[in-house]
Amino acid sequence: PDSLAEAFDRFGLLWWDGLVTRYSQSDARWQTLWRIDRARNAIAHSDHAAILTLRREGFPLTLDTFRRWRSSLNALARTMDATLSTHLSTMFGEPRPW
């Protein structure tokens, strides 16, 4: 999540603020992105304690959890796309590029 923000901040856009302004659910989706990052690291490093922590927080690493996360990420990607498109349109004074 921080790497995404840093990359898009280069366009002069406060990335996460812009996403939340466009769609209030973006904050919850940002939290999901962090959980996915934590899950990925826990799995990659065989960190069973971190996996248990995620489970205690209500996020067992099950197919249902991953499906919910995928849905959240798909929605976040659509919001990101619209936010950047609008920002570039404003920045260059041209119609939205997509």
Accessible surface in RSA format (square Angstrom, percent):
REM  Atomic radii and reference values for relative SASA: ProtOr
REM  Chains: A
REM  Algorithm: Lee & Richards
REM  Probe-radius: 1.40
REM  Slices: 20
REM RES _ NUM      All-atoms   Total-Side   Main-Chain    Non-polar    All polar
REM                ABS   REL    ABS   REL    ABS   REL    ABS   REL    ABS   REL
RES PRO A   1    22.39  16.3  11.44  10.4  10.95  39.8  11.44   9.4  10.95  68.1
RES ASP A   2    77.96  54.6  76.24  75.9   1.72   4.1  24.31  57.2  53.65  53.5
RES SER A   3    86.85  73.4  79.41 106.0   7.44  17.1  41.01  87.3  45.84  64.2
RES LEU A   4    59.01  32.9  57.81  41.4   1.21   3.0  58.79  41.3   0.22   0.6
RES ALA A   5    13.67  12.6  13.67  21.1   0.00   0.0  13.67  19.2   0.00   0.0
RES GLU A   6   107.63  61.8 102.41  77.5   5.23  12.4  37.41  72.4  70.22  57.3
RES ALA A   7    40.12  36.9  35.69  55.1   4.43  10.1  35.96  50.6   4.16  11.0
RES PHE A   8    38.59  19.3  38.59  23.9   0.00   0.0  38.59  23.4   0.00   0.0
RES ASP A   9    59.66  41.8  47.66  47.4  12.00  28.4  20.75  48.8  38.91  38.8
RES ARG A  10   194.41  81.6 155.02  79.0  39.39  93.8  71.19  97.3 123.22  74.7
RES PHE A  11    81.56  40.8  73.82  45.7   7.74  20.1  77.19  46.8   4.36  12.5
RES GLY A  12    66.32  81.8   0.00   N/A  66.32  81.8  38.70 106.2  27.62  61.9
RES LEU A  13    25.35  14.1  23.15  16.6   2.20   5.5  24.53  17.2   0.82   2.2
RES LEU A  14   124.71  69.5 119.86  85.7   4.86  12.2 121.15  85.1   3.56   9.6
RES TRP A  15     2.33   0.9   0.24   0.1   2.09   4.9   0.24   0.1   2.09   3.4
RES TRP A  16    40.62  16.3  38.03  18.4   2.59   6.1  38.12  20.3   2.50   4.1
RES ASP A  17    90.16  63.2  84.88  84.5   5.29  12.5  26.84  63.2  63.32  63.2
RES GLY A  18    15.90  19.6   0.00   N/A  15.90  19.6  12.58  34.5   3.32   7.4
RES LEU A  19     0.00   0.0   0.00   0.0   0.00   0.0   0.00   0.0   0.00   0.0
RES VAL A  20    60.04  39.5  55.10  49.9   4.95  11.9  55.10  47.9   4.95  13.4
RES THR A  21   122.33  87.0  89.19  90.4  33.14  79.0  74.16  99.6  48.18  72.8
RES ARG A  22    99.79  41.9  66.77  34.0  33.01  78.6  27.15  37.1  72.64  44.0
RES TYR A  23   100.27  46.8  97.54  55.5   2.73   7.1  65.55  49.3  34.72  42.8
RES SER A  24    87.54  74.0  71.61  95.6  15.93  36.7  44.83  95.5  42.71  59.8
RES GLN A  25    86.37  48.3  85.85  62.7   0.51   1.2  12.81  27.3  73.56  55.8
RES SER A  26     0.01   0.0   0.00   0.0   0.01   0.0   0.00   0.0   0.01   0.0
RES ASP A  27    77.84  54.5  77.32  77.0   0.52   1.2  16.59  39.0  61.25  61.1
RES ALA A  28    52.05  47.9  44.61  68.8   7.44  16.9  49.15  69.2   2.90   7.7
RES ARG A  29    39.75  16.7  39.59  20.2   0.16   0.4   4.52   6.2  35.23  21.4
RES TRP A  30    62.26  25.0  62.26  30.1   0.00   0.0  62.20  33.2   0.06   0.1
RES GLN A  31    69.95  39.1  69.58  50.8   0.37   0.9  19.79  42.1  50.16  38.0
RES THR A  32    14.96  10.6  14.96  15.2   0.00   0.0   0.24   0.3  14.73  22.3
RES LEU A  33    27.42  15.3  27.32  19.5   0.10   0.3  27.32  19.2   0.10   0.3
RES TRP A  34    71.63  28.7  71.63  34.7   0.00   0.0  71.63  38.2   0.00   0.0
RES ARG A  35    53.45  22.4  53.45  27.2   0.00   0.0   3.03   4.1  50.42  30.6
RES ILE A  36    40.02  22.8  39.72  29.6   0.29   0.7  39.72  28.6   0.29   0.8
RES ASP A  37    48.69  34.1  44.86  44.7   3.83   9.0   7.47  17.6  41.22  41.1
RES ARG A  38    85.87  36.1  81.35  41.5   4.51  10.7  45.46  62.1  40.41  24.5
RES ALA A  39     0.94   0.9   0.94   1.5   0.00   0.0   0.94   1.3   0.00   0.0
RES ARG A  40   132.96  55.8 125.90  64.2   7.06  16.8  57.43  78.5  75.54  45.8
RES ASN A  41    58.47  40.3  57.73  55.8   0.74   1.8  18.55  44.6  39.92  38.6
RES ALA A  42     2.55   2.3   0.11   0.2   2.44   5.5   1.88   2.7   0.67   1.8
RES ILE A  43    93.33  53.1  80.91  60.3  12.42  29.9  82.80  59.6  10.53  28.6
RES ALA A  44    60.07  55.2  20.39  31.5  39.68  90.3  31.44  44.3  28.64  75.9
RES HIS A  45   132.84  72.6 106.96  74.3  25.88  66.2  76.67  79.0  56.17  65.4
RES SER A  46    77.58  65.6  62.09  82.9  15.49  35.7  30.29  64.5  47.29  66.3
RES ASP A  47    61.14  42.8  55.17  54.9   5.97  14.1  14.47  34.1  46.67  46.5
RES HIS A  48   128.93  70.5 125.54  87.3   3.39   8.7  90.14  92.9  38.79  45.1
RES ALA A  49    68.21  62.7  61.10  94.3   7.12  16.2  64.30  90.6   3.91  10.4
RES ALA A  50    31.16  28.7  24.76  38.2   6.40  14.6  30.29  42.7   0.87   2.3
RES ILE A  51    32.83  18.7  32.27  24.0   0.56   1.3  32.27  23.2   0.56   1.5
RES LEU A  52    82.48  45.9  82.25  58.8   0.23   0.6  82.25  57.8   0.23   0.6
RES THR A  53    45.35  32.3  45.35  46.0   0.00   0.0  31.31  42.1  14.04  21.2
RES LEU A  54     0.53   0.3   0.53   0.4   0.00   0.0   0.53   0.4   0.00   0.0
RES ARG A  55   125.82  52.8 117.27  59.8   8.55  20.4  44.07  60.2  81.75  49.5
RES ARG A  56   176.45  74.1 139.44  71.1  37.02  88.1  78.36 107.1  98.09  59.5
RES GLU A  57    85.70  49.2  56.89  43.0  28.81  68.6  41.79  80.8  43.91  35.9
RES GLY A  58    44.61  55.0   0.00   N/A  44.61  55.0  32.05  87.9  12.57  28.1
RES PHE A  59    35.81  17.9  35.80  22.2   0.02   0.0  35.80  21.7   0.02   0.0
RES PRO A  60    42.23  30.8  41.77  38.1   0.46   1.7  42.23  34.9   0.00   0.0
RES LEU A  61    43.02  24.0  15.97  11.4  27.05  68.0  15.97  11.2  27.05  72.8
RES THR A  62    62.80  44.7  56.29  57.1   6.51  15.5  59.26  79.6   3.54   5.3
RES LEU A  63   114.60  63.8 104.07  74.5  10.53  26.5 106.10  74.5   8.50  22.9
RES ASP A  64    87.43  61.2  84.06  83.7   3.37   8.0  30.17  71.0  57.26  57.1
RES THR A  65     0.34   0.2   0.34   0.3   0.00   0.0   0.00   0.0   0.34   0.5
RES PHE A  66    80.83  40.4  77.31  47.9   3.52   9.2  77.49  47.0   3.34   9.6
RES ARG A  67   129.41  54.3 124.32  63.4   5.09  12.1  35.40  48.4  94.01  57.0
RES ARG A  68   115.84  48.6 108.19  55.1   7.65  18.2  67.00  91.6  48.84  29.6
RES TRP A  69     9.86   4.0   9.86   4.8   0.00   0.0   8.74   4.7   1.12   1.8
RES ARG A  70   148.20  62.2 145.01  73.9   3.19   7.6  54.21  74.1  93.99  57.0
RES SER A  71    70.39  59.5  64.07  85.5   6.32  14.6  30.06  64.0  40.33  56.5
RES SER A  72    20.36  17.2  15.10  20.2   5.26  12.1  18.23  38.8   2.13   3.0
RES LEU A  73    55.52  30.9  52.23  37.4   3.29   8.3  52.42  36.8   3.10   8.3
RES ASN A  74    74.25  51.2  71.08  68.7   3.17   7.6  10.71  25.8  63.54  61.4
RES ALA A  75    11.67  10.7  10.29  15.9   1.38   3.1  10.65  15.0   1.02   2.7
RES LEU A  76     3.51   2.0   3.51   2.5   0.00   0.0   3.51   2.5   0.00   0.0
RES ALA A  77    55.63  51.1  49.41  76.3   6.22  14.1  51.49  72.5   4.14  11.0
RES ARG A  78   156.99  65.9 148.47  75.7   8.52  20.3  77.64 106.1  79.35  48.1
RES THR A  79    13.66   9.7   9.71   9.8   3.95   9.4   4.16   5.6   9.49  14.4
RES MET A  80    28.97  15.0  28.07  18.6   0.90   2.1  21.73  18.5   7.24   9.6
RES ASP A  81    69.80  48.9  62.84  62.5   6.96  16.5  21.71  51.1  48.09  48.0
RES ALA A  82    21.41  19.7  21.27  32.8   0.14   0.3  21.41  30.1   0.00   0.0
RES THR A  83     9.18   6.5   7.57   7.7   1.61   3.8   7.92  10.6   1.26   1.9
RES LEU A  84    24.31  13.5  24.31  17.4   0.00   0.0  24.31  17.1   0.00   0.0
RES SER A  85     0.00   0.0   0.00   0.0   0.00   0.0   0.00   0.0   0.00   0.0
RES THR A  86    49.20  35.0  49.20  49.9   0.00   0.0  47.40  63.7   1.80   2.7
RES HIS A  87    37.82  20.7  33.22  23.1   4.60  11.8  27.45  28.3  10.37  12.1
RES LEU A  88    25.63  14.3  24.01  17.2   1.62   4.1  24.64  17.3   0.99   2.7
RES SER A  89    21.78  18.4  18.96  25.3   2.82   6.5   3.13   6.7  18.65  26.1
RES THR A  90   107.96  76.8  84.37  85.5  23.59  56.2  72.29  97.1  35.67  53.9
RES MET A  91    95.72  49.6  58.91  39.0  36.82  87.7  67.43  57.3  28.29  37.5
RES PHE A  92   131.53  65.8 107.80  66.8  23.73  61.8 113.56  68.8  17.98  51.5
RES GLY A  93    66.93  82.5   0.00   N/A  66.93  82.5  37.15 101.9  29.79  66.7
RES GLU A  94   107.24  61.6 101.21  76.6   6.03  14.4  36.68  71.0  70.56  57.6
RES PRO A  95   110.47  80.5  93.22  85.0  17.26  62.7 103.97  85.8   6.50  40.4
RES ARG A  96   115.26  48.4  93.02  47.4  22.24  52.9  40.35  55.1  74.91  45.4
RES PRO A  97    75.57  55.1  35.49  32.4  40.08 145.7  45.92  37.9  29.65 184.3
RES TRP A  98   133.40  53.5  89.67  43.4  43.73 102.7 125.51  66.9   7.88  12.8
END  Absolute sums over single chains surface
CHAIN  1 A     6354.0       5406.2        947.8       3794.8       2559.2
END  Absolute sums over all chains
TOTAL          6354.0       5406.2        947.8       3794.8       2559.2
